[in-house]
Amino acid sequence: MKRRTATVSALKWLFKSLLAVAFVFTTYKFLRPFFLVKSITCSTNYGPCPQLVLEKLQQFNQIPIYRLDQTKIASELPYPLLEFRPNFPSSVFVKIDLPKPIVILKSNSTSLLVSSTGRILGSASGQNLPEVLAPQGFEAKVGQFITDFTLFQAIGL
């Protein structure tokens, strides 16, 4: 009789354990989609984020919000991270420290913002800053630094 009671007790424990595992699995399976990052809002200390930053942040969409790593995000961005705020259940707010633009560089019918360090920050739509024409054949990409000495002098850096 004692042996039978021990067997029943062990079976009850096994059943409860399996039930708990099944509950955890189904809860994870059905609730996980609610915690996937669906939107990332980005701003800078001067306004909206440059397109380059928005593109880098897109790789973090559809990742569970509880698995986002602030240091990983900061290492992927070309500018320092000022603020990182997960907004449960499925959105994230990111604010970056964009260097202050000082001039607009006109190159091949595009207008680009340039910082005091010579870095090309992004599109210059709606900005009211002094304009400098780039030399013929100058290729400008967002995120790159200006290395052309003549252009560097024209900007006043």
C-alpha positions as CSV (number, residue, x, y, z in Angstrom):
1,M,0.0,0.0,0.0
2,K,2.8,2.4,0.9
3,R,4.5,1.6,-2.4
4,R,1.4,2.4,-4.4
5,T,0.9,5.7,-2.6
6,A,4.5,6.7,-3.5
7,T,3.9,5.8,-7.2
8,V,0.7,7.8,-7.3
9,S,2.4,10.7,-5.6
10,A,5.3,10.5,-8.2
11,L,2.8,10.4,-11.1
12,K,0.9,13.4,-9.7
13,W,4.2,15.3,-9.4
14,L,5.1,14.3,-13.0
15,F,1.7,15.4,-14.3
16,K,1.9,18.8,-12.5
17,S,5.4,19.3,-13.9
18,L,4.3,18.5,-17.4
19,L,1.2,20.7,-17.0
20,A,3.5,23.6,-15.9
21,V,5.8,23.2,-18.8
22,A,2.9,23.1,-21.2
23,F,1.5,26.2,-19.7
24,V,4.8,28.1,-20.0
25,F,5.3,26.9,-23.6
26,T,1.8,27.9,-24.7
27,T,2.0,31.2,-22.9
28,Y,5.3,32.0,-24.6
29,K,4.0,30.8,-28.0
30,F,0.9,32.9,-27.9
31,L,2.1,36.0,-26.1
32,R,5.5,36.4,-27.8
33,P,4.0,38.2,-30.9
34,F,2.6,40.9,-28.6
35,F,6.2,41.7,-27.5
36,L,7.9,41.9,-30.9
37,V,9.1,45.4,-31.7
38,K,6.7,46.8,-34.3
39,S,7.8,50.5,-34.3
40,I,11.0,52.4,-33.5
41,T,10.7,56.1,-33.1
42,C,13.8,58.1,-33.5
43,S,14.7,61.7,-32.9
44,T,17.8,63.8,-32.5
45,N,18.7,66.8,-30.4
46,Y,17.9,68.9,-33.6
47,G,14.9,67.2,-35.0
48,P,14.2,64.0,-37.0
49,C,16.8,61.2,-37.5
50,P,18.8,61.0,-40.7
51,Q,17.8,58.2,-43.1
52,L,21.1,56.4,-42.4
53,V,20.1,56.0,-38.7
54,L,16.6,54.9,-39.5
55,E,17.9,52.2,-41.9
56,K,20.3,50.9,-39.2
57,L,17.4,50.8,-36.6
58,Q,15.2,48.7,-38.9
59,Q,17.3,45.6,-38.2
60,F,15.8,45.6,-34.6
61,N,12.2,45.3,-35.8
62,Q,10.5,42.0,-35.1
63,I,12.9,41.3,-32.2
64,P,11.3,40.6,-28.8
65,I,11.4,43.9,-26.9
66,Y,12.7,42.1,-23.8
67,R,15.8,40.9,-25.8
68,L,16.8,44.4,-27.1
69,D,20.3,45.4,-25.9
70,Q,21.0,49.1,-25.5
71,T,24.8,48.6,-26.0
72,K,24.2,46.6,-29.2
73,I,21.9,49.3,-30.6
74,A,24.5,52.0,-29.6
75,S,27.3,50.1,-31.3
76,E,25.3,49.9,-34.6
77,L,24.6,53.7,-34.8
78,P,27.0,56.2,-36.3
79,Y,26.1,58.8,-33.6
80,P,26.1,58.6,-29.8
81,L,22.9,57.3,-28.1
82,L,21.3,59.9,-25.8
83,E,18.2,58.0,-24.8
84,F,16.9,54.5,-25.2
85,R,13.4,53.8,-23.9
86,P,11.4,50.5,-24.6
87,N,7.7,51.3,-24.5
88,F,6.0,48.0,-23.7
89,P,4.7,46.0,-25.3
90,S,6.0,46.7,-28.8
91,S,7.6,50.0,-29.5
92,V,11.0,51.7,-28.8
93,F,12.0,55.3,-28.6
94,V,15.6,56.2,-29.5
95,K,17.2,59.6,-29.3
96,I,20.7,60.2,-30.7
97,D,23.2,63.0,-30.3
98,L,23.5,64.5,-33.8
99,P,26.4,67.0,-34.2
100,K,25.2,70.5,-34.9
101,P,25.0,71.3,-38.6
102,I,26.9,74.4,-39.6
103,V,26.7,74.5,-43.4
104,I,24.8,73.1,-46.4
105,L,27.0,71.4,-49.0
106,K,25.6,71.5,-52.5
107,S,26.8,68.5,-54.5
108,N,25.3,67.1,-57.7
109,S,21.8,68.7,-57.2
110,T,21.7,67.4,-53.6
111,S,21.9,69.5,-50.4
112,L,23.6,67.9,-47.4
113,L,24.2,69.1,-43.9
114,V,27.8,69.2,-42.7
115,S,28.8,69.3,-39.0
116,S,31.7,71.2,-37.4
117,T,33.8,68.1,-37.5
118,G,33.3,67.8,-41.3
119,R,30.9,64.8,-41.1
120,I,28.0,64.7,-43.6
121,L,24.9,64.4,-41.5
122,G,22.1,64.0,-44.0
123,S,19.6,65.8,-46.2
124,A,19.3,69.6,-45.8
125,S,15.7,70.0,-46.6
126,G,14.2,73.0,-44.8
127,Q,17.4,74.2,-43.2
128,N,18.5,77.8,-43.2
129,L,22.3,77.7,-43.1
130,P,25.1,79.1,-45.3
131,E,25.7,77.1,-48.5
132,V,29.0,75.9,-50.0
133,L,29.3,74.4,-53.5
134,A,31.2,71.1,-53.7
135,P,34.0,70.8,-56.3
136,Q,33.1,69.1,-59.6
137,G,33.1,65.3,-59.2
138,F,32.9,65.3,-55.4
139,E,30.9,62.3,-54.2
140,A,29.2,62.9,-50.8
141,K,27.7,60.1,-48.7
142,V,25.9,60.5,-45.4
143,G,28.1,59.5,-42.5
144,Q,31.4,60.1,-44.3
145,F,33.9,62.8,-43.3
146,I,35.1,65.5,-45.7
147,T,38.7,64.9,-46.5
148,D,39.1,67.3,-49.4
149,F,41.3,70.1,-48.1
150,T,40.0,72.8,-50.4
151,L,36.4,72.0,-49.5
152,F,37.4,71.9,-45.9
153,Q,38.7,75.4,-46.1
154,A,35.7,76.6,-48.1
155,I,33.4,75.4,-45.3
156,G,35.6,77.1,-42.7
157,L,36.7,74.1,-40.7
